[in-house]
Amino acid sequence: MSAATSIQVGTQRFDYLEPFEHNFQIVDAVGAISRICRFSGHCGVFYSVAQHSVLVSVFAGSRAWDGLAHDLAEAYYGDFLTPLKTLMRESAPLLMSRLKAVDQAVENAFLFDPHLNEVKQADRKALATEKRDLLPVSAECEWFWVPLPNPSDYHLTPLTPVKAEKAWWRQYWSLLDRGLAPRFPHTRPREWCIDT
């Protein structure tokens, strides 16, 4: 372990060189993605990765847990924009291999598969909906967005970080009640998820 490759996550140290050694806690991951803004903040208003994950879960049908959990790894390295990831694959393969190790450690810990076709399709539908509702219209930028599926009829209302976190947990408890999500120790209690 190295101080230069470690961050504090909750009350623990997380080392990017040894992600499989970390004792992942779902509360830490969900709290973080509730406070990370999608599109690196270029959406005009705060809109969290957690709220995005709830939307993907709703669109993902029988793979709702995989959709809800699909971006949990971003709790440990942030929301990299897709074009940046493409450049990193080409010019920073060592860094990308580290991020893939983090991805795999998180997927193993939280028992989900973000690579399923249903999750990818749900993620694209969420992106189309977010583009319509959160980003300004731009003829200059339109060409690189296509092809996206049709957005949802549902129109987004961005939530504060705390409300987005509560929405994530409400979706989790709903899935757990239906046997569609794994049970974890150290979760937020159901009562905490109620908006007051």
C-alpha positions as semicolon CSV with decimal commas, in nm:
position;residue;x (nm);y (nm);z (nm)
1;M;0,000;0,000;0,000
2;S;0,109;0,351;-0,074
3;A;-0,008;0,685;0,058
4;A;0,038;0,823;-0,295
5;T;-0,220;0,580;-0,436
6;S;-0,473;0,589;-0,150
7;I;-0,783;0,791;-0,067
8;Q;-1,014;0,795;0,233
9;V;-1,351;0,627;0,173
10;G;-1,576;0,651;0,477
11;T;-1,348;0,553;0,765
12;Q;-1,127;0,330;0,549
13;R;-0,830;0,369;0,320
14;F;-0,889;0,272;-0,042
15;D;-0,575;0,192;-0,245
16;Y;-0,601;0,209;-0,623
17;L;-0,323;-0,049;-0,651
18;E;-0,511;-0,302;-0,435
19;P;-0,884;-0,252;-0,498
20;F;-0,968;-0,617;-0,432
21;E;-0,839;-0,582;-0,074
22;H;-1,093;-0,311;0,015
23;N;-1,388;-0,384;0,244
24;F;-1,652;-0,217;0,027
25;Q;-1,952;-0,066;0,204
26;I;-2,260;0,014;-0,003
27;V;-2,339;0,319;0,214
28;D;-2,003;0,476;0,122
29;A;-2,053;0,416;-0,250
30;V;-2,411;0,545;-0,265
31;G;-2,327;0,851;-0,056
32;A;-2,047;0,939;-0,299
33;I;-2,243;0,896;-0,624
34;S;-2,520;1,110;-0,475
35;R;-2,271;1,396;-0,459
36;I;-2,107;1,348;-0,800
37;C;-2,261;1,551;-1,082
38;R;-2,326;1,392;-1,422
39;F;-2,166;1,542;-1,734
40;S;-1,883;1,682;-1,517
41;G;-2,124;1,957;-1,413
42;H;-2,200;2,077;-1,768
43;C;-2,574;2,026;-1,728
44;G;-2,675;2,368;-1,594
45;V;-2,812;2,230;-1,266
46;F;-2,680;1,970;-1,027
47;Y;-2,791;1,622;-1,137
48;S;-2,629;1,332;-0,959
49;V;-2,497;0,998;-1,072
50;A;-2,728;0,844;-0,809
51;Q;-3,040;0,996;-0,968
52;H;-2,915;0,878;-1,308
53;S;-2,874;0,528;-1,162
54;V;-3,234;0,522;-1,038
55;L;-3,351;0,619;-1,387
56;V;-3,143;0,343;-1,548
57;S;-3,283;0,096;-1,295
58;V;-3,639;0,190;-1,387
59;F;-3,563;0,141;-1,758
60;A;-3,370;-0,186;-1,709
61;G;-3,670;-0,412;-1,640
62;S;-3,567;-0,746;-1,494
63;R;-3,207;-0,623;-1,464
64;A;-3,312;-0,334;-1,238
65;W;-3,047;-0,409;-0,974
66;D;-2,771;-0,410;-1,236
67;G;-2,904;-0,075;-1,358
68;L;-2,921;0,074;-1,009
69;A;-2,566;-0,038;-0,929
70;H;-2,408;0,014;-1,272
71;D;-2,216;0,332;-1,183
72;L;-2,114;0,247;-0,824
73;A;-1,747;0,232;-0,928
74;E;-1,765;0,607;-0,994
75;A;-1,775;0,649;-0,616
76;Y;-1,404;0,559;-0,624
77;Y;-1,284;0,753;-0,930
78;G;-1,553;1,001;-1,037
79;D;-1,766;1,037;-1,349
80;F;-1,526;1,025;-1,643
81;L;-1,682;1,160;-1,961
82;T;-1,710;0,900;-2,238
83;P;-1,486;1,087;-2,488
84;L;-1,218;1,111;-2,218
85;K;-1,242;0,737;-2,154
86;T;-1,198;0,678;-2,528
87;L;-0,881;0,890;-2,529
88;M;-0,753;0,717;-2,217
89;R;-0,797;0,373;-2,374
90;E;-0,576;0,490;-2,661
91;S;-0,314;0,692;-2,474
92;A;-0,319;0,577;-2,110
93;P;-0,368;0,199;-2,112
94;L;-0,202;0,154;-1,770
95;L;-0,445;0,398;-1,610
96;M;-0,737;0,230;-1,785
97;S;-0,622;-0,109;-1,654
98;R;-0,626;0,036;-1,299
99;L;-0,978;0,172;-1,350
100;K;-1,092;-0,164;-1,489
101;A;-0,953;-0,334;-1,178
102;V;-1,155;-0,093;-0,961
103;D;-1,462;-0,163;-1,176
104;Q;-1,419;-0,538;-1,131
105;A;-1,361;-0,512;-0,755
106;V;-1,679;-0,303;-0,716
107;E;-1,881;-0,539;-0,937
108;N;-1,761;-0,836;-0,731
109;A;-1,841;-0,663;-0,402
110;F;-2,189;-0,547;-0,497
111;L;-2,289;-0,842;-0,717
112;F;-2,393;-0,669;-1,038
113;D;-2,311;-0,676;-1,408
114;P;-2,314;-0,338;-1,586
115;H;-2,221;-0,498;-1,920
116;L;-2,558;-0,662;-1,982
117;N;-2,739;-0,550;-2,296
118;E;-3,049;-0,450;-2,096
119;V;-2,838;-0,222;-1,876
120;K;-2,659;-0,064;-2,172
121;Q;-2,990;0,003;-2,348
122;A;-3,140;0,150;-2,029
123;D;-2,830;0,368;-1,984
124;R;-2,868;0,502;-2,339
125;K;-3,238;0,576;-2,283
126;A;-3,150;0,759;-1,962
127;L;-2,883;0,956;-2,150
128;A;-3,133;1,055;-2,420
129;T;-3,378;1,171;-2,153
130;E;-3,106;1,364;-1,966
131;K;-2,986;1,528;-2,287
132;R;-3,339;1,648;-2,362
133;D;-3,414;1,773;-2,011
134;L;-3,079;1,894;-1,876
135;L;-2,858;2,013;-2,162
136;P;-2,907;2,321;-2,380
137;V;-3,000;2,263;-2,744
138;S;-2,692;2,302;-2,964
139;A;-2,682;2,255;-3,343
140;E;-2,302;2,255;-3,318
141;C;-2,300;1,953;-3,086
142;E;-2,592;1,752;-3,219
143;W;-2,388;1,541;-3,463
144;F;-2,186;1,358;-3,197
145;W;-2,491;1,256;-2,990
146;V;-2,651;1,039;-3,254
147;P;-2,774;0,774;-3,253
148;L;-2,961;0,786;-2,922
149;P;-3,290;0,607;-2,855
150;N;-3,608;0,802;-2,797
151;P;-3,615;0,967;-2,455
152;S;-3,868;0,871;-2,191
153;D;-4,204;1,044;-2,170
154;Y;-4,102;1,112;-1,809
155;H;-3,944;1,456;-1,762
156;L;-3,661;1,489;-1,512
157;T;-3,663;1,709;-1,205
158;P;-3,307;1,719;-1,067
159;L;-3,281;1,630;-0,699
160;T;-3,048;1,759;-0,431
161;P;-2,774;1,516;-0,325
162;V;-2,963;1,408;-0,012
163;K;-3,289;1,355;-0,203
164;A;-3,106;1,167;-0,478
165;E;-2,945;0,942;-0,218
166;K;-3,286;0,878;-0,060
167;A;-3,431;0,799;-0,405
168;W;-3,151;0,547;-0,464
169;W;-3,221;0,376;-0,134
170;R;-3,598;0,372;-0,193
171;Q;-3,535;0,194;-0,523
172;Y;-3,295;-0,047;-0,354
173;W;-3,545;-0,140;-0,081
174;S;-3,819;-0,183;-0,341
175;L;-3,600;-0,421;-0,542
176;L;-3,492;-0,608;-0,230
177;D;-3,856;-0,661;-0,128
178;R;-3,921;-0,819;-0,468
179;G;-3,612;-1,039;-0,450
180;L;-3,438;-0,843;-0,728
181;A;-3,139;-0,707;-0,530
182;P;-2,883;-0,866;-0,301
183;R;-2,891;-0,795;0,072
184;F;-2,590;-0,608;0,215
185;P;-2,479;-0,534;0,570
186;H;-2,457;-0,169;0,673
187;T;-2,733;-0,025;0,454
188;R;-2,933;0,289;0,513
189;P;-3,251;0,209;0,710
190;R;-3,581;0,227;0,525
191;E;-3,701;0,507;0,752
192;W;-3,411;0,728;0,643
193;C;-3,530;0,707;0,283
194;I;-3,860;0,886;0,350
195;D;-3,857;1,249;0,235
196;T;-3,949;1,493;0,510
